[in-house]
C-alpha cells in the first residue's frame, strides 16, 4: 500500500509540474489544460489520503470532489487531532473553475491563473506534510527508474545539487548517461564492413594499416549515425541531446565500470544547467524504459559503478 500511495503522490506532482509548464504560455488552451492539471494534482492527493488511512477502498473512490473533502475532514482520527484539509474553500473554488473549463470551455483570466498556481502549491505542500510526512519539493520522478544503481546515481545528483556541488553532480549525470547508452546500444545494428575488409586485406600479405584505420573510422561514424538515429526515434530531440552533452564533462569508463572525468579549462557548471541535465536524463531513462529499451548498468560495469557511489565525489 505504501508503494501504491507513493506512486500516486509522484503522479500528483507530475500533473502539478506539467501545469506549471503550461502556465508559462498565454494561449487559451494552455491555460485551460493547466487548470485541469492543477485540479487533478489535488484530486489525486485527496484519493491518496483516502487510501492511505483506509477511509475508502480503491473500488469506492468514484465519488465527487466535495465528498472526498468531507470524508477526509470527518475521519474520526483527524477530527480528534483537529487535522483539517488546508485551503478547503480555495480548492473548492478551483473545482468550480475546472467545471467551467471542462463543460463550458471557459478561459480563465491570467490573474486567476496566478491565484490557482499559488493555492495549489500551498495545498500540496501542506497536505503532503500533514498526511504523508513527506516534503513536496523532494518528491521526484527518479523513483520511476527501474535500475537501482542508475536510480542511486540520479539521487546522488540531486543531493549534490542541494549541496551546491554542481561539477560533482554533473559527473554523476554523465556517468549515468554513459551507462544507460551502453545498455540501449545492444538494440542497435553494428557496422560489419571493416571486419570483412580486414580479412581480405590481411590475406593479401600487404601492409594496409592506413586503410584499416580509415575503415575503422568509417565504421565508427556509421555506428554513431545508428546511435543518433535511435535516440531521435525514441522521441528525444537531437538539439536537447547536444545540449545535454555540452552541459556535462567527458567521461571514460574503466573495464570494471569506474568512471574517470575530463573537463575543459574555464568550464563552469551552474545550478540551472545541471538541474536541467538531471531532469532531462531522468525523463530520457523513463522514456526508454517505457519503450522496452531497458536502460540498465551492464553487469560487467556494476562493480565500478557501485564503488564510485561510495567514494568522495570528484571536484573541479
C-alpha positions in Angstrom: 0.0 0.0 0.0 2.8 2.4 0.9 4.3 2.0 -2.6 0.9 2.4 -4.2 0.3 5.6 -2.3 3.7 7.0 -3.1 3.2 6.4 -6.8 0.0 8.5 -6.5 2.0 11.3 -4.8 4.5 11.2 -7.6 1.7 11.3 -10.2 0.2 14.3 -8.4 3.5 16.2 -8.6 3.8 15.3 -12.3 0.4 16.9 -13.0 1.4 19.9 -11.0 4.7 20.3 -12.8 3.0 19.9 -16.1 0.6 22.7 -15.1 3.5 24.9 -14.2 4.9 24.5 -17.7 1.6 25.2 -19.3 1.2 28.4 -17.2 4.2 29.8 -19.0 2.1 30.1 -22.1 -0.6 32.7 -22.5 -2.8 31.0 -25.1 -6.3 29.9 -24.1 -5.8 26.1 -24.5 -2.7 26.0 -22.3 -4.4 27.9 -19.5 -7.5 25.6 -19.6 -5.4 22.5 -19.6 -3.3 24.0 -16.7 -6.4 24.4 -14.6 -7.4 20.8 -15.2 -3.9 19.6 -14.3 -3.8 21.7 -11.1 -7.2 20.3 -10.1 -6.1 16.7 -10.9 -3.0 17.1 -8.8 -5.2 18.0 -5.8 -7.7 15.2 -6.6 -5.0 12.5 -6.8 -3.6 13.7 -3.4 -7.1 13.5 -1.8 -7.6 10.0 -3.1 -4.1 9.1 -1.8 -5.2 10.3 1.7 -8.4 8.2 1.5 -6.4 5.1 0.5 -3.5 5.5 3.0 -5.8 5.8 6.0 -8.3 3.3 4.6 -11.1 5.8 4.7 -12.2 4.4 1.4 -11.1 1.4 -0.7 -10.0 1.9 -4.3 -13.3 0.4 -5.6 -15.3 3.2 -3.8 -13.2 6.2 -5.0 -15.6 7.1 -7.8 -17.1 10.0 -5.8 -17.4 13.7 -6.4 -14.8 16.2 -5.2 -16.9 17.7 -2.3 -17.5 14.2 -0.9 -13.8 13.5 -0.9 -13.1 16.7 1.1 -15.9 15.9 3.6 -14.9 12.2 4.0 -11.3 13.3 4.9 -12.3 16.0 7.4 -14.9 13.8 9.0 -12.5 10.9 9.6 -12.5 10.4 13.4 -8.8 10.2 13.8 -8.4 13.5 12.0 -11.2 15.2 14.0 -9.7 14.1 17.3 -6.3 15.7 16.2 -8.1 18.7 14.8 -6.4 18.0 11.5 -8.3 19.6 8.6 -7.5 20.0 4.9 -5.8 23.3 4.2 -7.3 25.9 1.9 -10.6 24.0 1.6 -12.6 27.0 0.4 -10.0 27.8 -2.2 -9.7 24.3 -3.6 -13.5 24.1 -3.8 -13.4 27.3 -5.9 -10.7 25.7 -8.1 -13.1 22.7 -8.6 -15.8 25.1 -9.8 -13.3 26.7 -12.2 -12.4 23.3 -13.5 -16.1 22.5 -14.2 -16.5 25.8 -16.1 -13.4 24.9 -18.2 -14.5 21.3 -18.8 -18.2 21.9 -19.5 -18.3 25.4 -21.0 -14.7 25.8 -22.4 -14.4 29.0 -20.2 -10.9 30.5 -20.5 -9.5 31.5 -17.0 -8.1 35.0 -16.8 -4.4 35.5 -16.1 -4.9 36.9 -12.6 -6.9 33.8 -11.7 -4.2 31.6 -13.0 -1.7 33.1 -10.7 -4.0 32.5 -7.8 -4.6 28.9 -8.7 -0.8 28.3 -9.0 -0.1 29.7 -5.6 -3.1 27.9 -3.9 -2.3 24.6 -5.4 1.3 24.7 -4.5 0.5 25.7 -0.9 -2.2 23.0 -0.6 0.1 20.3 -1.9 3.0 21.3 0.3 0.8 21.3 3.5 -1.1 18.1 2.6 2.0 16.1 1.7 3.5 17.1 5.1 0.3 16.7 7.2 -0.9 13.4 5.8 2.2 11.7 4.4 5.1 13.3 6.4 6.7 14.0 3.0 8.3 17.1 1.6 6.6 18.0 -1.6 9.8 19.5 -3.0 11.7 16.2 -2.7 9.1 14.0 -4.5 10.9 13.1 -7.7 10.4 11.1 -10.9 13.7 9.3 -10.0 11.6 6.8 -8.1 10.3 5.5 -11.5 13.8 4.5 -12.7 13.8 0.7 -12.6 17.6 0.1 -12.4 18.6 0.5 -8.7 22.1 1.8 -9.4 21.0 4.2 -12.0 18.4 5.4 -9.6 21.1 5.8 -6.9 23.2 7.9 -9.3 20.4 10.3 -10.0 19.5 10.6 -6.3 23.2 11.3 -5.6 23.0 14.0 -8.3 20.1 15.7 -6.6 21.9 15.6 -3.2 25.0 17.2 -4.7 22.9 19.9 -6.3 21.3 20.7 -3.0 24.9 21.0 -1.6 25.8 23.4 -4.4 28.4 20.9 -5.8 27.5 21.3 -9.4 30.6 19.8 -11.0 30.3 16.7 -8.8 26.6 16.5 -9.7 27.4 16.8 -13.4 29.8 13.9 -13.1 27.1 11.6 -11.8 24.7 12.7 -14.5 27.2 12.0 -17.3 28.2 8.6 -15.8 24.5 7.6 -15.6 24.1 8.7 -19.2 27.0 6.7 -20.4 25.8 3.5 -18.6 22.3 3.9 -20.0 23.5 4.5 -23.5 25.8 1.4 -23.4 22.8 -0.8 -22.4 20.4 0.6 -25.1 23.1 0.2 -27.8 22.6 -3.5 -27.7 19.3 -2.9 -29.6 21.2 -1.2 -32.5 22.7 -2.8 -35.6 26.5 -2.7 -35.8 28.6 -1.9 -38.9 30.5 -5.0 -40.1 32.0 -3.7 -43.3 35.5 -3.3 -41.8 35.6 -6.8 -40.4 35.1 -8.3 -43.8 37.5 -5.8 -45.4 40.3 -6.5 -42.8 40.3 -10.2 -43.5 40.6 -9.6 -47.3 43.4 -7.1 -46.7 45.4 -9.4 -44.3 45.2 -12.4 -46.6 46.9 -10.4 -49.4 50.1 -10.2 -47.3 50.5 -6.4 -47.9 50.6 -3.6 -45.4 47.3 -1.8 -45.4 47.3 -0.4 -41.9 46.4 3.1 -43.1 43.4 1.7 -45.0 42.4 -0.4 -41.9 42.5 2.7 -39.8 40.3 4.6 -42.3 37.8 1.7 -42.4 37.7 1.6 -38.6 36.9 5.4 -38.5 34.3 4.8 -41.2 32.7 2.1 -39.1 32.7 4.3 -36.1 30.9 7.0 -38.0 28.3 4.5 -39.1 27.7 3.3 -35.6 27.4 6.9 -34.4 24.8 7.5 -37.1 22.9 4.4 -35.9 23.0 5.7 -32.3 21.8 9.2 -33.1 19.0 7.7 -35.3 18.0 5.5 -32.3 17.9 8.5 -29.9 15.9 10.5 -32.4 13.5 7.6 -33.0 12.7 7.4 -29.2 11.4 11.0 -29.3 14.5 12.7 -27.9 15.3 16.0 -29.8 18.8 15.9 -31.0 19.2 19.6 -30.1 18.4 18.7 -26.5 20.7 15.8 -26.6 23.6 18.0 -27.8 22.7 20.5 -25.0 22.9 17.6 -22.5 26.4 16.6 -23.7 27.5 20.2 -23.8 26.4 20.7 -20.2 28.5 17.8 -18.9 32.1 16.8 -18.6 33.6 13.9 -20.6 33.6 10.5 -19.0 35.7 7.4 -19.7 34.7 4.1 -18.1 37.2 1.5 -17.0 36.8 -2.1 -17.8 35.1 -2.6 -14.4 32.9 0.4 -15.0 34.6 3.0 -12.8 34.1 6.5 -14.3 37.0 8.9 -14.9 36.4 12.5 -15.9 37.8 15.3 -18.0 36.6 18.8 -18.4 37.9 21.8 -20.3 39.6 24.8 -18.7 37.2 27.6 -17.8 34.1 25.5 -18.0 31.6 26.5 -15.2 28.8 24.2 -14.0 25.7 26.2 -13.0 22.8 25.1 -10.8 20.2 25.7 -13.6 22.2 23.8 -16.3 23.0 20.8 -14.1 19.4 20.8 -12.8 18.1 20.7 -16.3 20.6 17.9 -17.3 19.5 15.8 -14.3 15.8 16.3 -15.1 16.3 15.7 -18.8 18.2 12.5 -18.3 15.6 11.1 -15.8 13.0 11.8 -18.5 15.1 10.0 -21.1 15.7 6.9 -18.9 11.9 6.7 -18.1 11.0 7.2 -21.8 13.5 4.4 -22.8 12.0 2.1 -20.1 8.5 2.7 -21.4 9.7 1.8 -24.9 11.2 -1.5 -23.8 14.8 -0.5 -24.2 15.6 -1.4 -20.6 18.3 1.1 -19.7 20.4 -0.6 -17.0 24.1 -0.7 -16.0 25.7 -3.6 -17.8 26.6 -6.4 -15.4 30.3 -6.2 -16.1 30.3 -2.5 -15.2 28.3 -2.7 -12.0 31.3 -3.2 -9.6 33.0 0.0 -10.7 29.7 1.9 -10.8 28.8 0.8 -7.2 32.3 1.5 -5.9 32.2 5.1 -7.3 29.0 5.8 -5.4 30.8 5.2 -2.1 33.8 7.4 -2.9 34.3 11.1 -2.3 32.7 12.9 -5.3 35.2 14.4 -7.8 35.8 18.2 -7.6 36.7 20.6 -10.3 
